[in-house]
Amino acid sequence: MKYVVDTNVFNKLLDGKLELTSLPSDGEFVATHIQVDEINNTSNPERRSRLQSQFASVAPTMEPTESMVLDVSRWDSCKWGDGVTLSVIKSDLDALNGSKANNIHDALIAEVALKNGFVLLTCDRDLDEVARKHGVKVHHYAT
């Protein structure tokens, strides 16, 4: 089993709202450049450093995103998808939460889970709802 870890899980682990032992122990953790980029864009340098350490302690294997989005995707860490699935997921997120700025990031993460049969680990209710709607198995951590 593989589990794609949403960025908010790393934040909740760091904040003590989740314990590392609460993550599944029957598989491998994966992430994309999206999670790394979100962590690296944390404005507070101390928190950014601590998040990077938290990410390293979970030690996810890196997976490419299934689609490429200009000004978001890293060329060496994405696939050239058709964009259809990604667009539908993002549209559903936009309709649910008023077009939050990070919806494209969440949609890319959900698409990786969907297309690879990974379980999504998240604390985001909107992402949970939309991912499940599209057939993704989700483990939601209510914090």
DSSP file (Angstrom, degrees, kcal/mol; ACC not computed):
  #  RESIDUE AA STRUCTURE BP1 BP2  ACC     N-H-->O    O-->H-N    N-H-->O    O-->H-N    TCO  KAPPA ALPHA  PHI   PSI    X-CA   Y-CA   Z-CA
    1    1 A M              0   0    0      0, 0.0    27,-2.3     0, 0.0     2,-0.4   0.000 360.0 360.0 360.0 140.3    0.0    0.0    0.0
    2    2 A K  E     -a   28   0A   0    115,-0.3   117,-2.5    25,-0.2     2,-0.5  -0.957 360.0-159.4-120.9 142.4    1.2    3.5   -0.8
    3    3 A Y  E     -ab  29 119A   0     25,-2.8    27,-3.0    -2,-0.4     2,-0.6  -0.977   8.9-148.1-123.4 121.4    0.0    6.7    1.0
    4    4 A V  E     -ab  30 120A   0    115,-2.4   117,-2.8    -2,-0.5     2,-0.6  -0.808  21.1-143.4 -89.4 125.2    0.3   10.2   -0.5
    5    5 A V  E     - b   0 121A   0     25,-2.3    27,-0.2    -2,-0.6   117,-0.2  -0.795   6.5-139.3 -99.0 116.6    0.8   12.6    2.3
    6    6 A D    >>  -     0   0    0    115,-2.7     3,-1.5    -2,-0.6     4,-0.8  -0.381  24.7-114.2 -68.7 151.1   -0.8   16.0    2.0
    7    7 A T  H >> S+     0   0    0      1,-0.3     4,-1.6     2,-0.2     3,-0.6   0.835 112.6  64.8 -57.2 -36.0    1.2   19.0    3.2
    8    8 A N  H 3> S+     0   0    0      1,-0.2     4,-2.4     2,-0.2    -1,-0.3   0.775  93.4  62.2 -63.9 -23.6   -1.2   19.8    6.0
    9    9 A V  H <> S+     0   0    0     -3,-1.5     4,-2.4   112,-0.3    -1,-0.2   0.910 102.3  50.0 -66.1 -41.2   -0.3   16.4    7.6
   10   10 A F  H <X S+     0   0    0     -4,-0.8     4,-2.3    -3,-0.6    -2,-0.2   0.897 111.2  50.0 -62.9 -39.3    3.3   17.6    8.0
   11   11 A N  H  X S+     0   0    0     -4,-1.6     4,-2.3     2,-0.2    -2,-0.2   0.920 111.0  47.9 -64.0 -44.1    2.0   20.8    9.6
   12   12 A K  H  <>S+     0   0    0     -4,-2.4     5,-2.1     2,-0.2     6,-1.3   0.867 110.9  51.6 -67.5 -35.7   -0.2   18.9   12.0
   13   13 A L  H ><5S+     0   0    0     -4,-2.4     3,-1.2     4,-0.2    -1,-0.2   0.940 111.6  47.2 -62.4 -46.7    2.7   16.6   12.9
   14   14 A L  H 3<5S+     0   0    0     -4,-2.3    -2,-0.2     1,-0.3    -1,-0.2   0.882 111.2  51.1 -62.4 -39.0    4.9   19.5   13.6
   15   15 A D  T 3<5S-     0   0    0     -4,-2.3    -1,-0.3    -5,-0.1    -2,-0.2   0.478 114.2-116.1 -79.8  -1.7    2.2   21.3   15.7
   16   16 A G  T < 5S+     0   0    0     -3,-1.2    -3,-0.2    -4,-0.4    -2,-0.1   0.623  86.0 116.9  77.6  12.6    1.7   18.2   17.8
   17   17 A K  S   <S+     0   0    0     -5,-2.1     2,-0.3    -6,-0.2    -4,-0.2   0.603  80.1  33.7 -87.0 -12.8   -1.9   17.8   16.6
   18   18 A L  S    S-     0   0    0     -6,-1.3     2,-0.4    -5,-0.1    -2,-0.3  -0.982  78.4-137.6-135.3 147.4   -1.0   14.4   15.0
   19   19 A E    >   -     0   0    0     -2,-0.3     3,-2.2     1,-0.1     4,-0.4  -0.844  19.8-126.9-102.9 144.1    1.5   11.8   16.2
   20   20 A L  G >  S+     0   0    0     -2,-0.4     3,-1.4     1,-0.3    -1,-0.1   0.841 111.8  62.1 -55.2 -33.6    3.8   10.1   13.7
   21   21 A T  G 3  S+     0   0    0      1,-0.3    -1,-0.3    -3,-0.0     4,-0.1   0.636  90.9  67.5 -69.4 -13.4    2.5    6.8   15.2
   22   22 A S  G <  S+     0   0    0     -3,-2.2    -1,-0.3     2,-0.1    -2,-0.2   0.608  82.1  93.0 -82.3 -11.0   -1.0    7.7   13.9
   23   23 A L  S <  S-     0   0    0     -3,-1.4    98,-0.0    -4,-0.4    -5,-0.0  -0.516  96.0 -86.2 -76.9 150.8    0.1    7.4   10.3
   24   24 A P        -     0   0    0      0, 0.0     3,-0.2     0, 0.0    -1,-0.1  -0.199  33.0-163.9 -56.8 147.1   -0.4    4.0    8.7
   25   25 A S  S    S+     0   0    0      1,-0.1    -2,-0.0    -3,-0.1    -3,-0.0   0.254  71.6  80.9-115.0   9.7    2.4    1.5    9.3
   26   26 A D  S    S+     0   0    0      2,-0.1     2,-0.3   -24,-0.0    -1,-0.1   0.077  97.1  10.0-106.7  24.1    1.5   -1.0    6.5
   27   27 A G  S    S-     0   0    0     -3,-0.2     2,-0.3   -24,-0.0   -25,-0.2  -0.913  83.3 -64.3-170.8-162.5    3.0    0.7    3.5
   28   28 A E  E     -a    2   0A   0    -27,-2.3   -25,-2.8    -2,-0.3     2,-0.3  -0.832  36.5-131.6-111.7 143.5    5.1    3.4    2.0
   29   29 A F  E     -a    3   0A   0     -2,-0.3    32,-2.9    30,-0.2     2,-0.3  -0.744  25.0-172.8 -93.6 142.6    4.6    7.2    2.1
   30   30 A V  E     +ac   4  61A   0    -27,-3.0   -25,-2.3    -2,-0.3     2,-0.3  -0.935   7.3 176.2-131.5 156.7    4.9    9.2   -1.1
   31   31 A A  E     - c   0  62A   0     30,-2.2    32,-2.8    -2,-0.3     2,-0.2  -0.924  17.8-136.3-147.2 170.5    4.9   12.9   -1.9
   32   32 A T     >  -     0   0    0     -2,-0.3     4,-1.3   -27,-0.2     3,-0.5  -0.670  41.2 -92.4-119.4 177.9    5.3   15.1   -5.0
   33   33 A H  H  > S+     0   0    0     30,-0.4     4,-3.2    44,-0.4     5,-0.2   0.743 119.0  73.1 -63.4 -20.5    7.2   18.3   -5.5
   34   34 A I  H  > S+     0   0    0      2,-0.2     4,-2.7     1,-0.2    -1,-0.2   0.947  98.1  44.2 -59.9 -49.5    4.0   20.1   -4.6
   35   35 A Q  H  > S+     0   0    0     -3,-0.5     4,-2.4     2,-0.2    -1,-0.2   0.921 115.3  48.9 -61.9 -43.5    4.4   19.2   -0.9
   36   36 A V  H  X S+     0   0    0     -4,-1.3     4,-2.8     1,-0.2    -2,-0.2   0.926 112.6  48.1 -61.5 -45.3    8.1   20.1   -1.0
   37   37 A D  H  X S+     0   0    0     -4,-3.2     4,-1.4     2,-0.2    -2,-0.2   0.903 110.7  50.7 -64.1 -41.6    7.4   23.4   -2.7
   38   38 A E  H  < S+     0   0    0     -4,-2.7    -1,-0.2    -5,-0.2     3,-0.2   0.917 113.2  45.8 -63.2 -42.4    4.7   24.3   -0.2
   39   39 A I  H >< S+     0   0    0     -4,-2.4     3,-1.7     1,-0.2    -2,-0.2   0.935 112.2  50.9 -63.6 -45.8    7.0   23.5    2.7
   40   40 A N  H 3< S+     0   0    0     -4,-2.8    -1,-0.2     1,-0.3    -2,-0.2   0.708 105.6  57.7 -67.0 -19.1    9.8   25.5    1.1
   41   41 A N  T 3< S+     0   0    0     -4,-1.4     2,-0.3    -3,-0.2    -1,-0.3   0.370  73.1 126.2 -91.2   3.8    7.5   28.5    0.6
   42   42 A T    <   -     0   0    0     -3,-1.7     6,-0.1     1,-0.2    -3,-0.0  -0.486  56.3-146.4 -62.9 125.1    6.7   28.7    4.3
   43   43 A S  S    S+     0   0    0     -2,-0.3    -1,-0.2     4,-0.1     3,-0.1   0.831  78.2  78.0 -70.8 -33.7    7.5   32.3    5.2
   44   44 A N  S  > S-     0   0    0      1,-0.2     4,-2.9     2,-0.0     5,-0.2  -0.678  71.4-152.8 -80.0 115.3    8.8   31.8    8.7
   45   45 A P  H  > S+     0   0    0      0, 0.0     4,-2.3     0, 0.0    -1,-0.2   0.863  93.0  49.5 -58.8 -39.0   12.4   30.4    8.3
   46   46 A E  H  > S+     0   0    0      2,-0.2     4,-2.3     1,-0.2     5,-0.2   0.941 114.1  44.7 -66.5 -46.0   12.4   28.5   11.6
   47   47 A R  H  > S+     0   0    0      1,-0.2     4,-2.8     2,-0.2     5,-0.2   0.914 111.5  54.1 -63.8 -41.6    9.0   26.9   10.9
   48   48 A R  H  X S+     0   0    0     -4,-2.9     4,-2.4     1,-0.2    -1,-0.2   0.927 109.5  47.9 -57.0 -46.1   10.2   26.1    7.3
   49   49 A S  H  X S+     0   0    0     -4,-2.3     4,-1.9     1,-0.2    -1,-0.2   0.905 112.6  48.3 -62.1 -42.6   13.3   24.4    8.7
   50   50 A R  H  X S+     0   0    0     -4,-2.3     4,-2.3     2,-0.2    -1,-0.2   0.871 111.0  50.9 -67.4 -36.5   11.2   22.4   11.2
   51   51 A L  H  X S+     0   0    0     -4,-2.8     4,-2.9     2,-0.2    -2,-0.2   0.898 107.7  53.0 -66.3 -39.6    8.8   21.4    8.5
   52   52 A Q  H  X S+     0   0    0     -4,-2.4     4,-2.1    -5,-0.2    -2,-0.2   0.894 110.6  47.6 -61.5 -39.1   11.7   20.2    6.3
   53   53 A S  H  X S+     0   0    0     -4,-1.9     4,-2.0     2,-0.2    -2,-0.2   0.894 111.0  51.1 -67.1 -40.2   12.9   18.0    9.2
   54   54 A Q  H  X S+     0   0    0     -4,-2.3     4,-1.5     2,-0.2    -2,-0.2   0.919 109.6  50.4 -63.0 -43.2    9.3   16.7    9.7
   55   55 A F  H  X S+     0   0    0     -4,-2.9     4,-1.9     1,-0.2     3,-0.3   0.926 110.3  50.2 -58.5 -46.3    9.1   15.8    6.0
   56   56 A A  H  < S+     0   0    0     -4,-2.1    -1,-0.2     1,-0.2    -2,-0.2   0.844 105.8  56.0 -63.2 -34.3   12.5   14.0    6.3
   57   57 A S  H  < S+     0   0    0     -4,-2.0    -1,-0.2     1,-0.2    -2,-0.2   0.834 109.5  45.3 -69.8 -30.4   11.3   12.1    9.3
   58   58 A V  H  < S-     0   0    0     -4,-1.5   -29,-0.2    -3,-0.3    -1,-0.2   0.811  95.4-159.9 -77.4 -31.1    8.3   10.7    7.4
   59   59 A A     <  -     0   0    0     -4,-1.9   -30,-0.2    -5,-0.2    -3,-0.1   0.907  10.7-168.7  55.7  54.8   10.7   10.0    4.5
   60   60 A P        -     0   0    0      0, 0.0     2,-0.3     0, 0.0   -30,-0.3  -0.428  22.9-117.6 -72.5 149.0    8.3    9.8    1.6
   61   61 A T  E     -c   30   0A   0    -32,-2.9   -30,-2.2    -2,-0.1     2,-0.4  -0.651  35.7-114.3 -77.6 140.0    9.4    8.5   -1.8
   62   62 A M  E     -c   31   0A   0     -2,-0.3   -30,-0.2   -32,-0.2    -1,-0.1  -0.640  34.9-176.3 -84.6 133.6    9.0   11.2   -4.5
   63   63 A E        -     0   0    0    -32,-2.8   -30,-0.4    -2,-0.4     2,-0.1  -0.937  26.8-113.9-122.7 146.1    6.5   10.7   -7.3
   64   64 A P        -     0   0    0      0, 0.0    14,-0.3     0, 0.0     2,-0.1  -0.470  34.7-107.0 -74.1 152.8    5.8   12.9  -10.3
   65   65 A T  B     -e   78   0B   0     12,-2.1    14,-1.6    -2,-0.1    44,-0.1  -0.458  24.4-126.6 -70.8 156.3    2.5   14.7  -10.6
   66   66 A E  S    S+     0   0    0     42,-0.4     2,-0.3    12,-0.2    17,-0.2   0.614  88.7  36.4 -83.0 -13.3    0.3   13.2  -13.2
   67   67 A S  S    S-     0   0    0     13,-0.2     2,-0.4    14,-0.1    12,-0.3  -0.899  76.3-125.5-135.0 164.1   -0.2   16.5  -15.0
   68   68 A M        -     0   0    0     -2,-0.3     2,-0.4    13,-0.2     7,-0.0  -0.940  20.7-172.9-113.3 132.5    1.8   19.6  -15.8
   69   69 A V    >>  -     0   0    0     -2,-0.4     4,-3.1     5,-0.0     3,-2.0  -0.991  29.4-116.6-126.6 123.3    0.6   23.1  -14.8
   70   70 A L  T 34 S+     0   0    0     -2,-0.4     4,-0.1     1,-0.3    -2,-0.0  -0.279  99.2  11.8 -57.7 141.1    2.5   26.2  -16.0
   71   71 A D  T 34 S+     0   0    0      2,-0.2    -1,-0.3     1,-0.1     3,-0.1   0.533 130.9  55.6  66.0   9.2    4.0   28.2  -13.1
   72   72 A V  T <4 S+     0   0    0     -3,-2.0    -2,-0.2     1,-0.1    -1,-0.1   0.569  89.2  72.4-127.6 -50.8    3.3   25.4  -10.7
   73   73 A S  S  < S-     0   0    0     -4,-3.1     2,-0.5     1,-0.1    -2,-0.2  -0.357  70.7-130.9 -77.6 148.8    4.9   22.2  -12.0
   74   74 A R    >   -     0   0    0      3,-0.1     3,-2.1     1,-0.1     4,-0.1  -0.862  19.3-135.3 -92.2 129.7    8.5   21.3  -12.0
   75   75 A W  G >  S+     0   0    0     -2,-0.5     3,-0.6     1,-0.3    -1,-0.1   0.822 104.2  47.0 -57.8 -33.8    9.5   20.1  -15.5
   76   76 A D  G 3  S+     0   0    0      1,-0.2    -1,-0.3    -3,-0.0     3,-0.0   0.390 113.8  49.2 -90.0   4.8   11.5   17.2  -14.1
   77   77 A S  G <  S+     0   0    0     -3,-2.1   -12,-2.1   -13,-0.0   -44,-0.4   0.048 100.6  66.2-132.8  26.4    8.8   16.2  -11.6
   78   78 A C  B <   -e   65   0B   0     -3,-0.6     2,-0.3   -14,-0.3   -12,-0.2  -0.957  64.9-130.3-144.1 162.0    5.6   16.0  -13.6
   79   79 A K        -     0   0    0    -14,-1.6     2,-1.4    -2,-0.3    -2,-0.0  -0.736  30.7-111.6-107.1 161.2    4.0   14.0  -16.4
   80   80 A W        +     0   0    0     -2,-0.3   -13,-0.2   -13,-0.2   -14,-0.1  -0.686  51.7 175.3 -93.2  82.1    2.4   15.4  -19.5
   81   81 A G        -     0   0    0     -2,-1.4   -13,-0.2     1,-0.1   -14,-0.1  -0.187  45.2-109.4 -82.2 176.8   -1.2   14.5  -18.7
   82   82 A D        -     0   0    0    -16,-0.1    -1,-0.1   -15,-0.1   -15,-0.1   0.631  41.3-136.0 -82.7 -13.0   -4.3   15.3  -20.6
   83   83 A G  S  > S+     0   0    0    -17,-0.2     4,-2.4     1,-0.1     5,-0.2   0.340  73.9 110.9  79.9  -7.6   -5.5   17.7  -17.8
   84   84 A V  H  > S+     0   0    0      2,-0.2     4,-2.2     1,-0.2     5,-0.2   0.968  80.0  41.0 -66.6 -54.1   -9.0   16.5  -17.9
   85   85 A T  H  > S+     0   0    0      1,-0.2     4,-2.5     2,-0.2     5,-0.2   0.925 116.1  51.4 -60.1 -45.3   -9.0   14.7  -14.5
   86   86 A L  H  > S+     0   0    0      1,-0.2     4,-2.7     2,-0.2    -1,-0.2   0.915 109.5  50.0 -58.1 -45.2   -7.0   17.6  -12.9
   87   87 A S  H  X S+     0   0    0     -4,-2.4     4,-2.5     1,-0.2    -1,-0.2   0.887 110.9  48.8 -63.0 -40.2   -9.5   20.2  -14.3
   88   88 A V  H  X S+     0   0    0     -4,-2.2     4,-2.3     2,-0.2    -1,-0.2   0.924 112.6  47.6 -67.2 -44.0  -12.5   18.3  -12.9
   89   89 A I  H  X S+     0   0    0     -4,-2.5     4,-2.3     1,-0.2    -2,-0.2   0.938 114.0  47.2 -62.3 -46.5  -11.0   17.9   -9.5
   90   90 A K  H  X S+     0   0    0     -4,-2.7     4,-3.0     1,-0.2    -2,-0.2   0.908 110.8  51.8 -63.2 -41.6   -9.9   21.5   -9.3
   91   91 A S  H  X S+     0   0    0     -4,-2.5     4,-2.4     1,-0.2    -1,-0.2   0.903 109.7  49.7 -60.5 -41.8  -13.4   22.7  -10.5
   92   92 A D  H  X S+     0   0    0     -4,-2.3     4,-1.6     2,-0.2    -1,-0.2   0.901 112.2  47.5 -64.8 -41.0  -15.0   20.6   -7.8
   93   93 A L  H  X S+     0   0    0     -4,-2.3     4,-2.6     2,-0.2     6,-0.3   0.930 111.3  51.5 -63.9 -45.1  -12.7   22.1   -5.1
   94   94 A D  H  X>S+     0   0    0     -4,-3.0     4,-1.2     1,-0.2     5,-1.1   0.904 110.5  48.4 -58.1 -43.0  -13.3   25.6   -6.4
   95   95 A A  H  <5S+     0   0    0     -4,-2.4    -1,-0.2     1,-0.2    -2,-0.2   0.839 115.1  45.9 -67.0 -32.4  -17.1   25.1   -6.2
   96   96 A L  H  <5S+     0   0    0     -4,-1.6    -2,-0.2    -5,-0.2    -1,-0.2   0.856 126.5  22.4 -80.1 -36.7  -16.8   23.7   -2.7
   97   97 A N  H  <5S-     0   0    0     -4,-2.6    -2,-0.2    -5,-0.1    -1,-0.2   0.171 109.1 -96.9-125.7  20.3  -14.5   26.3   -1.1
   98   98 A G  T  <5S-     0   0    0     -4,-1.2    -3,-0.2     1,-0.2    -4,-0.2   0.843  76.2 -62.3  73.0  32.8  -14.7   29.5   -3.2
   99   99 A S      < -     0   0    0     -5,-1.1    -1,-0.2    -6,-0.3    -5,-0.1   0.928  66.9-157.4  61.0  52.0  -11.6   28.9   -5.4
  100  100 A K    >   -     0   0    0     -7,-0.2     3,-1.9     1,-0.1     4,-0.3  -0.280  23.9-116.6 -57.9 146.5   -8.9   28.9   -2.7
  101  101 A A  T >  S+     0   0    0      1,-0.3     3,-0.6     2,-0.1     4,-0.2   0.796 111.5  52.3 -59.1 -32.6   -5.5   29.7   -4.1
  102  102 A N  T 3> S+     0   0    0      1,-0.2     4,-2.4     2,-0.1     3,-0.4   0.334  75.9 104.0 -90.1  10.2   -4.0   26.3   -3.3
  103  103 A N  H <> S+     0   0    0     -3,-1.9     4,-2.8     1,-0.2    -1,-0.2   0.857  77.6  55.5 -60.1 -34.3   -6.7   24.3   -5.0
  104  104 A I  H <> S+     0   0    0     -3,-0.6     4,-2.0    -4,-0.3    -1,-0.2   0.890 108.6  48.6 -65.7 -36.3   -4.5   23.6   -8.0
  105  105 A H  H  > S+     0   0    0     -3,-0.4     4,-2.1    -4,-0.2    -2,-0.2   0.943 113.2  46.5 -65.3 -47.5   -1.9   22.1   -5.6
  106  106 A D  H  X S+     0   0    0     -4,-2.4     4,-2.8     1,-0.2    -2,-0.2   0.888 110.8  53.2 -62.2 -38.9   -4.5   20.0   -3.9
  107  107 A A  H  X S+     0   0    0     -4,-2.8     4,-2.5    -5,-0.2    -1,-0.2   0.901 108.0  50.4 -64.0 -40.6   -5.9   18.9   -7.2
  108  108 A L  H  X S+     0   0    0     -4,-2.0     4,-1.7     2,-0.2   -42,-0.4   0.905 112.2  47.3 -63.2 -41.2   -2.4   17.7   -8.4
  109  109 A I  H  X S+     0   0    0     -4,-2.1     4,-1.8     2,-0.2    -2,-0.2   0.927 113.1  48.0 -65.8 -45.2   -2.0   15.8   -5.1
  110  110 A A  H  X S+     0   0    0     -4,-2.8     4,-2.8     1,-0.2    -2,-0.2   0.887 108.4  55.0 -63.0 -38.8   -5.4   14.2   -5.4
  111  111 A E  H  X S+     0   0    0     -4,-2.5     4,-2.9     2,-0.2     5,-0.3   0.883 105.1  53.0 -63.6 -38.0   -4.8   13.3   -9.1
  112  112 A V  H  X S+     0   0    0     -4,-1.7     4,-1.4     2,-0.2     6,-0.4   0.932 111.5  46.3 -61.0 -45.2   -1.6   11.4   -8.1
  113  113 A A  H  X>S+     0   0    0     -4,-1.8     5,-1.6     2,-0.2     4,-1.0   0.935 115.5  46.7 -62.0 -46.1   -3.6    9.4   -5.5
  114  114 A L  H ><5S+     0   0    0     -4,-2.8     3,-0.6     1,-0.2    -2,-0.2   0.946 114.6  43.4 -62.4 -52.0   -6.4    8.7   -8.0
  115  115 A K  H 3<5S+     0   0    0     -4,-2.9    -1,-0.2     1,-0.2    -2,-0.2   0.704 121.7  39.6 -73.2 -19.4   -4.3    7.7  -11.0
  116  116 A N  H 3<5S-     0   0    0     -4,-1.4    -1,-0.2    -5,-0.3    -2,-0.2   0.445 106.7-117.1-108.6  -1.8   -1.9    5.5   -9.0
  117  117 A G  T <<5 +     0   0    0     -4,-1.0  -115,-0.3    -3,-0.6    -3,-0.2   0.777  61.8 152.4  71.3  25.9   -4.3    3.9   -6.6
  118  118 A F      < -     0   0    0     -5,-1.6    19,-0.5    -6,-0.4     2,-0.4  -0.526  48.6-116.8 -84.5 155.1   -2.7    5.5   -3.5
  119  119 A V  E     -b    3   0A   0   -117,-2.5  -115,-2.4    -2,-0.2     2,-0.5  -0.791  28.6-132.8 -87.4 134.5   -4.5    6.3   -0.3
  120  120 A L  E     -bd   4 138A   0     17,-2.8    19,-3.2    -2,-0.4     2,-0.6  -0.787  13.4-159.0 -91.2 126.3   -4.6   10.1    0.4
  121  121 A L  E     +bd   5 139A   0   -117,-2.8  -115,-2.7    -2,-0.5     2,-0.3  -0.932  32.2 147.2-103.3 118.9   -3.7   11.2    3.9
  122  122 A T  E     - d   0 140A   0     17,-1.9    19,-2.8    -2,-0.6  -117,-0.0  -0.975  50.7-155.1-149.6 159.8   -5.1   14.7    4.6
  123  123 A C  S    S+     0   0    0     -2,-0.3     2,-0.7    17,-0.2    20,-0.3   0.274  70.6 106.0-110.8   3.3   -6.5   17.0    7.2
  124  124 A D     >  -     0   0    0      1,-0.2     4,-2.5    18,-0.1     5,-0.1  -0.773  54.2-162.9 -93.7 112.7   -8.4   19.0    4.6
  125  125 A R  H  > S+     0   0    0     -2,-0.7     4,-2.7     2,-0.2     5,-0.2   0.884  90.2  50.5 -62.6 -40.3  -12.2   18.3    4.6
  126  126 A D  H  > S+     0   0    0      2,-0.2     4,-2.5     1,-0.2     5,-0.2   0.934 112.6  45.6 -65.5 -45.3  -12.7   19.8    1.2
  127  127 A L  H  > S+     0   0    0      2,-0.2     4,-2.8     1,-0.2     5,-0.3   0.906 112.1  53.2 -63.4 -41.1  -10.0   17.8   -0.4
  128  128 A D  H  X S+     0   0    0     -4,-2.5     4,-2.5     2,-0.2     5,-0.2   0.954 111.2  45.8 -55.5 -52.6  -11.2   14.7    1.4
  129  129 A E  H  X S+     0   0    0     -4,-2.7     4,-2.0     1,-0.2    -2,-0.2   0.916 116.6  43.0 -60.9 -46.5  -14.8   15.2    0.0
  130  130 A V  H  X S+     0   0    0     -4,-2.5     4,-1.3     2,-0.2    -1,-0.2   0.915 113.5  51.1 -69.5 -42.6  -13.7   15.9   -3.6
  131  131 A A  H ><>S+     0   0    0     -4,-2.8     5,-2.6    -5,-0.2     3,-0.6   0.931 111.2  48.1 -60.6 -45.3  -11.1   13.1   -3.6
  132  132 A R  H ><5S+     0   0    0     -4,-2.5     3,-2.1    -5,-0.3    -1,-0.2   0.901 105.1  59.6 -61.1 -40.2  -13.7   10.6   -2.4
  133  133 A K  H 3<5S+     0   0    0     -4,-2.0    -1,-0.2     1,-0.3    -2,-0.2   0.827 107.3  47.5 -56.1 -31.9  -16.1   11.8   -5.0
  134  134 A H  T <<5S-     0   0    0     -4,-1.3    -1,-0.3    -3,-0.6    -2,-0.2   0.275 127.9 -96.7 -96.6  10.4  -13.6   10.8   -7.7
  135  135 A G  T < 5S+     0   0    0     -3,-2.1     2,-0.3     1,-0.3    -3,-0.2   0.588  73.2 145.6  91.7  10.6  -12.9    7.4   -6.2
  136  136 A V      < -     0   0    0     -5,-2.6     2,-0.4    -6,-0.2    -1,-0.3  -0.636  50.5-125.8 -80.4 136.6   -9.8    8.1   -4.1
  137  137 A K        -     0   0    0    -19,-0.5   -17,-2.8    -2,-0.3     2,-0.4  -0.713  37.0-168.5 -77.7 131.2   -9.4    6.2   -0.9
  138  138 A V  E     -d  120   0A   0     -2,-0.4     2,-0.6   -19,-0.2   -17,-0.2  -0.965  26.8-160.2-129.2 138.2   -8.8    8.8    1.8
  139  139 A H  E     -d  121   0A   0    -19,-3.2   -17,-1.9    -2,-0.4     2,-0.5  -0.959  23.4-161.0-111.7 109.6   -7.8    8.7    5.4
  140  140 A H  E     -d  122   0A   0     -2,-0.6     2,-0.8   -19,-0.2   -17,-0.2  -0.793   7.3-153.3 -95.8 127.6   -8.9   12.0    6.9
  141  141 A Y        -     0   0    0    -19,-2.8     2,-0.6    -2,-0.5   -16,-0.1  -0.885   9.7-152.2 -99.9 109.3   -7.3   13.2   10.1
  142  142 A A              0   0    0     -2,-0.8   -18,-0.1     1,-0.2   -19,-0.1  -0.716 360.0 360.0 -81.3 119.2   -9.8   15.4   12.0
  143  143 A T              0   0    0     -2,-0.6    -1,-0.2   -20,-0.3   -20,-0.0   0.364 360.0 360.0-126.8 360.0   -7.7   17.8   14.1
